[in-house]
Amino acid sequence: METWRVVAGAITMLAVSLVGIALATNFRGVAEWHMRRSMAAASVLRRVPPWRFLPDAAQEERLPRWVLLDRLFGAAIAVVGIMALVDLGYRLITGQEIDTVK
C-alpha cells in the first residue's frame, strides 16, 4: 500500500468535510458569500438586449432561496466526506485493502 495515497485521500476528505460543514452552517456567512459570487458570475450569461433594462432587485429576492439550497448541498457534501473518512479509518484498522486507482 502506498502511504502517500492514503494520506492524500484523508486530507482531501477532511477538506471536503470542512467545506461542507462551513456551507451547511453558514459559518461567517460563507454560504451567502458563495451564492452572491455565483450569481454575479452567472449574471453575465443572461442575454439582455441593449434597449432593455433588468433591475437587480430580483436577484436580491432570490438570494435567500439559493442560500438555503447551498446550505443543503453543503450538508450533503459534509455527510459524504465524513462517511468517506469513517470508511478509510475502518479499512485502516481492519487491514482491508484500500482501493486505489493507478
The first five atom37 places (N, CA, C, CB, O) and aatype in JSON, in Angstrom:
{
  "aatype": [12, 6, 16, 17, 1, 19, 19, 0, 7, 0, 9, 16, 12, 10, 0, 19, 15, 10, 19, 7, 9, 0, 10, 0, 16, 2, 13, 1, 7, 19, 0, 6, 17, 8, 12, 1, 1, 15, 12, 0, 0, 0, 15, 19, 10, 1, 1, 19, 14, 14, 17, 1, 13, 10, 14, 3, 0, 0, 5, 6, 6, 1, 10, 14, 1, 17, 19, 10, 10, 3, 1, 10, 13, 7, 0, 0, 9, 0, 19, 19, 7, 9, 12, 0, 10, 19, 3, 10, 7, 18, 1, 10, 9, 16, 7, 5, 6, 9, 3, 16, 19, 11],
  "atom_mask": [
    [1, 1, 1, 1, 1],
    [1, 1, 1, 1, 1],
    [1, 1, 1, 1, 1],
    [1, 1, 1, 1, 1],
    [1, 1, 1, 1, 1],
    [1, 1, 1, 1, 1],
    [1, 1, 1, 1, 1],
    [1, 1, 1, 1, 1],
    [1, 1, 1, 0, 1],
    [1, 1, 1, 1, 1],
    [1, 1, 1, 1, 1],
    [1, 1, 1, 1, 1],
    [1, 1, 1, 1, 1],
    [1, 1, 1, 1, 1],
    [1, 1, 1, 1, 1],
    [1, 1, 1, 1, 1],
    [1, 1, 1, 1, 1],
    [1, 1, 1, 1, 1],
    [1, 1, 1, 1, 1],
    [1, 1, 1, 0, 1],
    [1, 1, 1, 1, 1],
    [1, 1, 1, 1, 1],
    [1, 1, 1, 1, 1],
    [1, 1, 1, 1, 1],
    [1, 1, 1, 1, 1],
    [1, 1, 1, 1, 1],
    [1, 1, 1, 1, 1],
    [1, 1, 1, 1, 1],
    [1, 1, 1, 0, 1],
    [1, 1, 1, 1, 1],
    [1, 1, 1, 1, 1],
    [1, 1, 1, 1, 1],
    [1, 1, 1, 1, 1],
    [1, 1, 1, 1, 1],
    [1, 1, 1, 1, 1],
    [1, 1, 1, 1, 1],
    [1, 1, 1, 1, 1],
    [1, 1, 1, 1, 1],
    [1, 1, 1, 1, 1],
    [1, 1, 1, 1, 1],
    [1, 1, 1, 1, 1],
    [1, 1, 1, 1, 1],
    [1, 1, 1, 1, 1],
    [1, 1, 1, 1, 1],
    [1, 1, 1, 1, 1],
    [1, 1, 1, 1, 1],
    [1, 1, 1, 1, 1],
    [1, 1, 1, 1, 1],
    [1, 1, 1, 1, 1],
    [1, 1, 1, 1, 1],
    [1, 1, 1, 1, 1],
    [1, 1, 1, 1, 1],
    [1, 1, 1, 1, 1],
    [1, 1, 1, 1, 1],
    [1, 1, 1, 1, 1],
    [1, 1, 1, 1, 1],
    [1, 1, 1, 1, 1],
    [1, 1, 1, 1, 1],
    [1, 1, 1, 1, 1],
    [1, 1, 1, 1, 1],
    [1, 1, 1, 1, 1],
    [1, 1, 1, 1, 1],
    [1, 1, 1, 1, 1],
    [1, 1, 1, 1, 1],
    [1, 1, 1, 1, 1],
    [1, 1, 1, 1, 1],
    [1, 1, 1, 1, 1],
    [1, 1, 1, 1, 1],
    [1, 1, 1, 1, 1],
    [1, 1, 1, 1, 1],
    [1, 1, 1, 1, 1],
    [1, 1, 1, 1, 1],
    [1, 1, 1, 1, 1],
    [1, 1, 1, 0, 1],
    [1, 1, 1, 1, 1],
    [1, 1, 1, 1, 1],
    [1, 1, 1, 1, 1],
    [1, 1, 1, 1, 1],
    [1, 1, 1, 1, 1],
    [1, 1, 1, 1, 1],
    [1, 1, 1, 0, 1],
    [1, 1, 1, 1, 1],
    [1, 1, 1, 1, 1],
    [1, 1, 1, 1, 1],
    [1, 1, 1, 1, 1],
    [1, 1, 1, 1, 1],
    [1, 1, 1, 1, 1],
    [1, 1, 1, 1, 1],
    [1, 1, 1, 0, 1],
    [1, 1, 1, 1, 1],
    [1, 1, 1, 1, 1],
    [1, 1, 1, 1, 1],
    [1, 1, 1, 1, 1],
    [1, 1, 1, 1, 1],
    [1, 1, 1, 0, 1],
    [1, 1, 1, 1, 1],
    [1, 1, 1, 1, 1],
    [1, 1, 1, 1, 1],
    [1, 1, 1, 1, 1],
    [1, 1, 1, 1, 1],
    [1, 1, 1, 1, 1],
    [1, 1, 1, 1, 1]
  ],
  "atom_positions": [
    [[0.84, -1.17, 0.0], [0.0, 0.0, 0.0], [0.89, 1.24, 0.0], [-0.96, -0.01, 1.22], [1.87, 1.33, 0.75]],
    [[0.55, 2.18, -0.84], [1.3, 3.42, -0.91], [0.76, 4.39, 0.12], [1.25, 4.02, -2.33], [-0.41, 4.78, 0.06]],
    [[1.59, 4.78, 1.04], [1.16, 5.61, 2.16], [0.72, 6.99, 1.72], [2.26, 5.72, 3.18], [-0.22, 7.55, 2.29]],
    [[1.38, 7.55, 0.73], [1.05, 8.91, 0.33], [-0.35, 9.02, -0.22], [2.04, 9.41, -0.69], [-0.99, 10.06, -0.08]],
    [[-0.84, 7.95, -0.86], [-2.21, 7.97, -1.38], [-3.23, 8.0, -0.25], [-2.46, 6.75, -2.27], [-4.26, 8.68, -0.34]],
    [[-2.94, 7.26, 0.81], [-3.85, 7.23, 1.96], [-3.86, 8.6, 2.64], [-3.43, 6.13, 2.96], [-4.92, 9.11, 3.0]],
    [[-2.69, 9.18, 2.82], [-2.6, 10.49, 3.46], [-3.28, 11.56, 2.6], [-1.12, 10.87, 3.73], [-4.01, 12.4, 3.11]],
    [[-3.03, 11.52, 1.3], [-3.66, 12.49, 0.39], [-5.18, 12.33, 0.4], [-3.11, 12.32, -1.04], [-5.92, 13.32, 0.38]],
    [[-5.65, 11.09, 0.42], [-7.09, 10.85, 0.48], [-7.7, 11.35, 1.77], [0.0, 0.0, 0.0], [-8.78, 11.95, 1.76]],
    [[-7.01, 11.12, 2.89], [-7.52, 11.58, 4.17], [-7.57, 13.11, 4.23], [-6.66, 11.04, 5.32], [-8.54, 13.68, 4.74]],
    [[-6.54, 13.77, 3.72], [-6.53, 15.24, 3.71], [-7.64, 15.79, 2.81], [-5.15, 15.77, 3.24], [-8.3, 16.76, 3.16]],
    [[-7.82, 15.16, 1.66], [-8.88, 15.6, 0.75], [-10.26, 15.41, 1.37], [-8.79, 14.83, -0.57], [-11.09, 16.31, 1.28]],
    [[-10.5, 14.26, 1.99], [-11.79, 14.02, 2.61], [-12.04, 14.99, 3.76], [-11.88, 12.58, 3.12], [-13.17, 15.44, 3.95]],
    [[-11.01, 15.3, 4.52], [-11.15, 16.25, 5.62], [-11.47, 17.65, 5.08], [-9.87, 16.29, 6.46], [-12.31, 18.35, 5.64]],
    [[-10.8, 18.04, 4.0], [-11.07, 19.35, 3.4], [-12.49, 19.43, 2.86], [-10.06, 19.64, 2.28], [-13.17, 20.44, 3.03]],
    [[-12.94, 18.37, 2.2], [-14.31, 18.34, 1.67], [-15.31, 18.42, 2.81], [-14.55, 17.06, 0.83], [-16.32, 19.13, 2.71]],
    [[-15.05, 17.71, 3.88], [-15.95, 17.75, 5.04], [-16.01, 19.14, 5.64], [-15.5, 16.73, 6.1], [-17.09, 19.63, 5.98]],
    [[-14.86, 19.8, 5.78], [-14.83, 21.14, 6.37], [-15.55, 22.16, 5.49], [-13.39, 21.58, 6.6], [-16.25, 23.04, 6.0]],
    [[-15.37, 22.06, 4.18], [-16.08, 22.97, 3.28], [-17.59, 22.72, 3.36], [-15.59, 22.79, 1.83], [-18.37, 23.67, 3.39]],
    [[-17.99, 21.46, 3.39], [-19.4, 21.13, 3.52], [-20.0, 21.64, 4.81], [0.0, 0.0, 0.0], [-21.11, 22.15, 4.83]],
    [[-19.26, 21.49, 5.92], [-19.75, 21.98, 7.21], [-19.83, 23.51, 7.2], [-18.83, 21.49, 8.35], [-20.78, 24.08, 7.74]],
    [[-18.85, 24.16, 6.59], [-18.88, 25.63, 6.52], [-20.08, 26.11, 5.71], [-17.58, 26.17, 5.9], [-20.72, 27.1, 6.07]],
    [[-20.4, 25.42, 4.61], [-21.57, 25.8, 3.81], [-22.86, 25.48, 4.55], [-21.55, 25.08, 2.46], [-23.8, 26.28, 4.53]],
    [[-22.93, 24.33, 5.19], [-24.16, 23.9, 5.86], [-24.5, 24.79, 7.05], [-24.03, 22.45, 6.32], [-25.68, 25.06, 7.3]],
    [[-23.5, 25.25, 7.77], [-23.76, 26.07, 8.95], [-23.7, 27.56, 8.64], [-22.78, 25.74, 10.04], [-23.95, 28.38, 9.52]],
    [[-23.37, 27.92, 7.42], [-23.19, 29.31, 7.0], [-22.17, 29.99, 7.91], [-24.53, 30.07, 7.03], [-22.38, 31.12, 8.36]],
    [[-21.08, 29.31, 8.16], [-20.03, 29.8, 9.04], [-19.48, 31.12, 8.52], [-18.91, 28.77, 9.18], [-18.92, 31.17, 7.42]],
    [[-19.62, 32.17, 9.3], [-19.15, 33.52, 8.95], [-19.69, 33.99, 7.59], [-17.63, 33.54, 8.94], [-19.03, 34.75, 6.89]],
    [[-20.89, 33.54, 7.24], [-21.53, 33.99, 6.02], [-20.96, 33.4, 4.74], [0.0, 0.0, 0.0], [-21.11, 33.99, 3.67]],
    [[-20.31, 32.23, 4.84], [-19.65, 31.67, 3.66], [-20.67, 31.22, 2.61], [-18.76, 30.48, 4.06], [-20.4, 31.33, 1.41]],
    [[-21.83, 30.71, 3.03], [-22.84, 30.27, 2.05], [-23.41, 31.46, 1.3], [-23.97, 29.49, 2.74], [-23.6, 31.41, 0.09]],
    [[-23.69, 32.54, 2.03], [-24.23, 33.73, 1.37], [-23.19, 34.35, 0.44], [-24.7, 34.76, 2.41], [-23.51, 34.77, -0.67]],
    [[-21.93, 34.4, 0.89], [-20.86, 34.92, 0.05], [-20.72, 34.08, -1.21], [-19.52, 34.95, 0.83], [-20.56, 34.62, -2.31]],
    [[-20.78, 32.74, -1.05], [-20.64, 31.84, -2.2], [-21.77, 32.07, -3.2], [-20.63, 30.38, -1.73], [-21.53, 32.1, -4.41]],
    [[-23.0, 32.24, -2.7], [-24.12, 32.42, -3.62], [-24.07, 33.79, -4.3], [-25.44, 32.26, -2.88], [-24.42, 33.91, -5.47]],
    [[-23.64, 34.82, -3.57], [-23.51, 36.14, -4.21], [-22.47, 36.1, -5.33], [-23.12, 37.21, -3.16], [-22.68, 36.65, -6.4]],
    [[-21.34, 35.43, -5.07], [-20.3, 35.32, -6.1], [-20.8, 34.49, -7.29], [-19.01, 34.69, -5.5], [-20.52, 34.82, -8.44]],
    [[-21.52, 33.41, -7.0], [-22.03, 32.55, -8.08], [-23.06, 33.29, -8.92], [-22.66, 31.27, -7.5], [-23.05, 33.19, -10.15]],
    [[-23.93, 34.04, -8.26], [-24.94, 34.78, -9.0], [-24.31, 35.9, -9.83], [-25.99, 35.35, -8.04], [-24.76, 36.19, -10.93]],
    [[-23.27, 36.52, -9.3], [-22.59, 37.57, -10.06], [-21.88, 36.99, -11.27], [-21.58, 38.32, -9.16], [-21.88, 37.59, -12.35]],
    [[-21.29, 35.81, -11.09], [-20.6, 35.18, -12.22], [-21.59, 34.7, -13.28], [-19.76, 34.0, -11.74], [-21.31, 34.76, -14.48]],
    [[-22.75, 34.23, -12.84], [-23.74, 33.72, -13.78], [-24.53, 34.85, -14.44], [-24.7, 32.77, -13.07], [-25.17, 34.62, -15.47]],
    [[-24.5, 36.05, -13.88], [-25.29, 37.14, -14.46], [-24.79, 37.55, -15.83], [-25.28, 38.33, -13.53], [-25.57, 38.09, -16.63]],
    [[-23.53, 37.3, -16.13], [-23.02, 37.66, -17.45], [-23.52, 36.7, -18.52], [-21.49, 37.68, -17.44], [-23.39, 36.97, -19.71]],
    [[-24.09, 35.58, -18.1], [-24.6, 34.61, -19.07], [-26.0, 34.95, -19.57], [-24.6, 33.23, -18.46], [-26.46, 34.42, -20.58]],
    [[-26.68, 35.86, -18.85], [-28.01, 36.26, -19.3], [-27.89, 37.13, -20.54], [-28.77, 37.01, -18.17], [-27.07, 38.05, -20.59]],
    [[-28.69, 36.84, -21.52], [-28.69, 37.66, -22.73], [-29.8, 38.7, -22.61], [-28.86, 36.78, -24.02], [-30.99, 38.36, -22.59]],
    [[-29.41, 39.93, -22.53], [-30.36, 41.03, -22.41], [-30.12, 41.97, -23.57], [-30.22, 41.77, -21.03], [-29.0, 42.42, -23.79]],
    [[-31.17, 42.28, -24.31], [-31.0, 43.24, -25.4], [-30.55, 44.6, -24.85], [-32.31, 43.4, -26.2], [-30.9, 44.96, -23.73]],
    [[-29.77, 45.34, -25.63], [-29.24, 46.62, -25.13], [-30.32, 47.65, -24.81], [-28.29, 47.21, -26.14], [-30.07, 48.56, -24.03]],
    [[-31.52, 47.54, -25.38], [-32.56, 48.52, -25.15], [-33.43, 48.16, -23.93], [-33.42, 48.65, -26.38], [-34.34, 48.9, -23.57]],
    [[-33.12, 47.02, -23.31], [-33.94, 46.58, -22.18], [-33.12, 46.69, -20.89], [-34.45, 45.11, -22.38], [-31.92, 46.44, -20.88]],
    [[-33.79, 47.06, -19.83], [-33.12, 47.2, -18.54], [-33.72, 46.19, -17.56], [-33.26, 48.66, -17.99], [-34.94, 46.12, -17.4]],
    [[-32.87, 45.39, -16.92], [-33.32, 44.46, -15.9], [-32.77, 44.88, -14.55], [-32.89, 43.01, -16.24], [-31.56, 44.89, -14.35]],
    [[-33.64, 45.22, -13.62], [-33.13, 45.61, -12.3], [-32.59, 44.4, -11.55], [-34.25, 46.29, -11.47], [-33.01, 43.26, -11.78]],
    [[-31.65, 44.66, -10.64], [-31.07, 43.58, -9.84], [-31.87, 43.26, -8.6], [-29.66, 43.95, -9.45], [-31.43, 42.47, -7.76]],
    [[-33.05, 43.85, -8.45], [-33.87, 43.59, -7.27], [-34.31, 42.13, -7.24], [-35.09, 44.52, -7.25], [-34.43, 41.54, -6.16]],
    [[-34.55, 41.54, -8.39], [-34.99, 40.14, -8.43], [-33.89, 39.23, -7.9], [-35.38, 39.74, -9.86], [-34.18, 38.2, -7.28]],
    [[-32.63, 39.6, -8.13], [-31.52, 38.79, -7.64], [-31.5, 38.79, -6.11], [-30.18, 39.3, -8.2], [-31.26, 37.75, -5.5]],
    [[-31.74, 39.93, -5.5], [-31.76, 40.02, -4.04], [-32.94, 39.26, -3.45], [-31.79, 41.48, -3.59], [-32.86, 38.74, -2.34]],
    [[-34.05, 39.2, -4.18], [-35.21, 38.46, -3.71], [-34.99, 36.96, -3.77], [-36.45, 38.84, -4.52], [-35.51, 36.21, -2.95]],
    [[-34.22, 36.52, -4.74], [-33.97, 35.08, -4.9], [-32.83, 34.59, -4.02], [-33.65, 34.76, -6.34], [-32.7, 33.38, -3.82]],
    [[-32.02, 35.48, -3.48], [-30.84, 35.09, -2.72], [-31.13, 34.16, -1.53], [-30.16, 36.32, -2.22], [-30.43, 33.16, -1.39]],
    [[-32.13, 34.43, -0.68], [-32.35, 33.52, 0.46], [-32.66, 32.09, 0.04], [-33.49, 34.04, 1.32], [-32.23, 31.14, 0.7]],
    [[-33.4, 31.93, -1.04], [-33.73, 30.58, -1.51], [-32.48, 29.86, -2.0], [-34.79, 30.64, -2.63], [-32.31, 28.67, -1.74]],
    [[-31.6, 30.56, -2.71], [-30.37, 29.95, -3.2], [-29.4, 29.65, -2.06], [-29.71, 30.86, -4.22], [-28.68, 28.65, -2.1]],
    [[-29.38, 30.52, -1.04], [-28.53, 30.26, 0.13], [-29.01, 29.0, 0.84], [-28.55, 31.46, 1.1], [-28.19, 28.19, 1.27]],
    [[-30.31, 28.82, 0.96], [-30.86, 27.61, 1.58], [-30.46, 26.37, 0.78], [-32.39, 27.69, 1.69], [-30.06, 25.36, 1.35]],
    [[-30.55, 26.45, -0.54], [-30.15, 25.33, -1.38], [-28.65, 25.05, -1.25], [-30.5, 25.6, -2.84], [-28.24, 23.89, -1.21]],
    [[-27.85, 26.1, -1.17], [-26.41, 25.94, -1.0], [-26.1, 25.28, 0.34], [-25.7, 27.3, -1.09], [-25.2, 24.45, 0.43]],
    [[-26.85, 25.64, 1.38], [-26.64, 25.03, 2.69], [-27.03, 23.55, 2.67], [-27.44, 25.78, 3.75], [-26.39, 22.74, 3.33]],
    [[-28.08, 23.2, 1.93], [-28.46, 21.78, 1.82], [-27.38, 20.99, 1.09], [-29.81, 21.64, 1.08], [-27.05, 19.87, 1.5]],
    [[-26.84, 21.55, 0.02], [-25.74, 20.89, -0.68], [-24.52, 20.77, 0.22], [-25.38, 21.66, -1.96], [-23.83, 19.75, 0.19]],
    [[-24.26, 21.78, 1.02], [-23.15, 21.73, 1.96], [-23.32, 20.61, 2.98], [0.0, 0.0, 0.0], [-22.36, 19.93, 3.32]],
    [[-24.55, 20.43, 3.46], [-24.81, 19.34, 4.4], [-24.58, 17.98, 3.75], [-26.25, 19.42, 4.94], [-24.01, 17.08, 4.37]],
    [[-25.01, 17.83, 2.51], [-24.79, 16.56, 1.8], [-23.3, 16.32, 1.57], [-25.54, 16.56, 0.45], [-22.82, 15.19, 1.73]],
    [[-22.57, 17.35, 1.21], [-21.12, 17.22, 1.0], [-20.43, 16.85, 2.3], [-20.53, 18.53, 0.43], [-19.52, 16.01, 2.31]],
    [[-20.85, 17.46, 3.41], [-20.25, 17.16, 4.71], [-20.5, 15.71, 5.1], [-20.8, 18.1, 5.79], [-19.61, 15.04, 5.61]],
    [[-21.71, 15.23, 4.87], [-22.04, 13.84, 5.21], [-21.21, 12.86, 4.38], [-23.55, 13.57, 5.0], [-20.7, 11.88, 4.91]],
    [[-21.09, 13.13, 3.1], [-20.3, 12.24, 2.24], [-18.83, 12.25, 2.65], [-20.43, 12.67, 0.77], [-18.19, 11.19, 2.69]],
    [[-18.28, 13.42, 2.96], [-16.89, 13.5, 3.39], [-16.64, 12.76, 4.69], [0.0, 0.0, 0.0], [-15.63, 12.07, 4.83]],
    [[-17.55, 12.89, 5.65], [-17.4, 12.2, 6.93], [-17.54, 10.69, 6.74], [-18.44, 12.71, 7.94], [-16.81, 9.91, 7.36]],
    [[-18.48, 10.27, 5.9], [-18.63, 8.83, 5.63], [-17.37, 8.27, 4.99], [-19.85, 8.57, 4.71], [-16.96, 7.15, 5.31]],
    [[-16.75, 9.02, 4.1], [-15.52, 8.54, 3.46], [-14.38, 8.46, 4.47], [-15.14, 9.46, 2.3], [-13.57, 7.54, 4.41]],
    [[-14.31, 9.42, 5.4], [-13.29, 9.36, 6.45], [-13.5, 8.15, 7.35], [-13.3, 10.63, 7.28], [-12.53, 7.47, 7.71]],
    [[-14.75, 7.88, 7.71], [-15.05, 6.71, 8.55], [-14.68, 5.43, 7.82], [-16.55, 6.7, 8.94], [-14.11, 4.51, 8.41]],
    [[-14.99, 5.37, 6.52], [-14.65, 4.19, 5.73], [-13.13, 4.0, 5.66], [-15.23, 4.31, 4.31], [-12.64, 2.88, 5.8]],
    [[-12.39, 5.07, 5.46], [-10.94, 4.99, 5.42], [-10.38, 4.51, 6.76], [-10.33, 6.35, 5.05], [-9.49, 3.66, 6.8]],
    [[-10.9, 5.06, 7.85], [-10.45, 4.63, 9.17], [-10.76, 3.16, 9.43], [0.0, 0.0, 0.0], [-9.92, 2.45, 9.99]],
    [[-11.94, 2.72, 9.04], [-12.32, 1.31, 9.22], [-11.38, 0.39, 8.43], [-13.79, 1.08, 8.78], [-10.93, -0.64, 8.93]],
    [[-11.11, 0.78, 7.19], [-10.23, -0.05, 6.36], [-8.8, -0.1, 6.91], [-10.21, 0.47, 4.93], [-8.13, -1.13, 6.84]],
    [[-8.34, 1.01, 7.47], [-7.0, 1.02, 8.06], [-6.94, 0.16, 9.32], [-6.57, 2.46, 8.38], [-5.97, -0.56, 9.53]],
    [[-7.97, 0.24, 10.15], [-7.99, -0.53, 11.4], [-8.09, -2.02, 11.15], [-9.14, -0.07, 12.29], [-7.4, -2.81, 11.79]],
    [[-8.95, -2.42, 10.22], [-9.16, -3.85, 9.96], [-8.12, -4.44, 9.01], [-10.54, -4.07, 9.38], [-8.04, -5.66, 8.87]],
    [[-7.33, -3.59, 8.36], [-6.3, -4.1, 7.46], [-6.82, -4.47, 6.09], [0.0, 0.0, 0.0], [-6.13, -5.16, 5.34]],
    [[-8.0, -4.05, 5.74], [-8.55, -4.32, 4.41], [-7.79, -3.51, 3.37], [-10.07, -4.0, 4.36], [-7.21, -2.47, 3.67]],
    [[-7.81, -4.01, 2.16], [-7.15, -3.32, 1.06], [-7.9, -2.03, 0.72], [-7.06, -4.24, -0.18], [-9.13, -2.02, 0.62]],
    [[-7.16, -0.96, 0.56], [-7.75, 0.32, 0.2], [-7.71, 0.43, -1.31], [-7.0, 1.51, 0.88], [-6.66, 0.33, -1.93]],
    [[-8.88, 0.64, -1.89], [-9.0, 0.74, -3.34], [-8.31, 2.0, -3.84], [-10.48, 0.71, -3.78], [-8.63, 3.1, -3.39]],
    [[-7.39, 1.84, -4.75], [-6.73, 2.98, -5.37], [-6.81, 2.85, -6.88], [-5.26, 3.09, -4.92], [-6.91, 1.75, -7.42]],
    [[-6.77, 3.97, -7.53], [-6.79, 3.98, -8.99], [-5.37, 4.28, -9.46], [-7.82, 5.04, -9.55], [-4.78, 5.28, -9.05]],
    [[-4.84, 3.43, -10.3], [-3.48, 3.64, -10.8], [-3.49, 3.87, -12.28], [-2.59, 2.46, -10.47], [-2.44, 4.06, -12.88]]
  ]
}
